[in-house]
């Protein structure tokens, strides 16, 4: 994008991705990670098709386990970004 005042679409998308993560992270515990409850809230409000209302607890635990690569029981930004990349494809 050549105009300095306006962000390119990809820059806007990245800004939304980061802002959405920080909107929910840190409500409890580490402000740079999503707890299980924070992830549930994010999914329910921002991605309702993937929200926990659409999944039972077993499916949500499986999703959390798949996202939590370092097994710290939280989802960091890298894990969140990988999730978004996977569902985008």
Buried (B, 14 or more C-beta within 10 A) or exposed (E): EEEEEEEEEEEEEEEEBEEBBEBBBBEEBEEEBBBBEBBBBBBBEBBEEBBBEEBEEEEBEEBBEEBBEEEEEBBBBEBBBBBBEEEEE
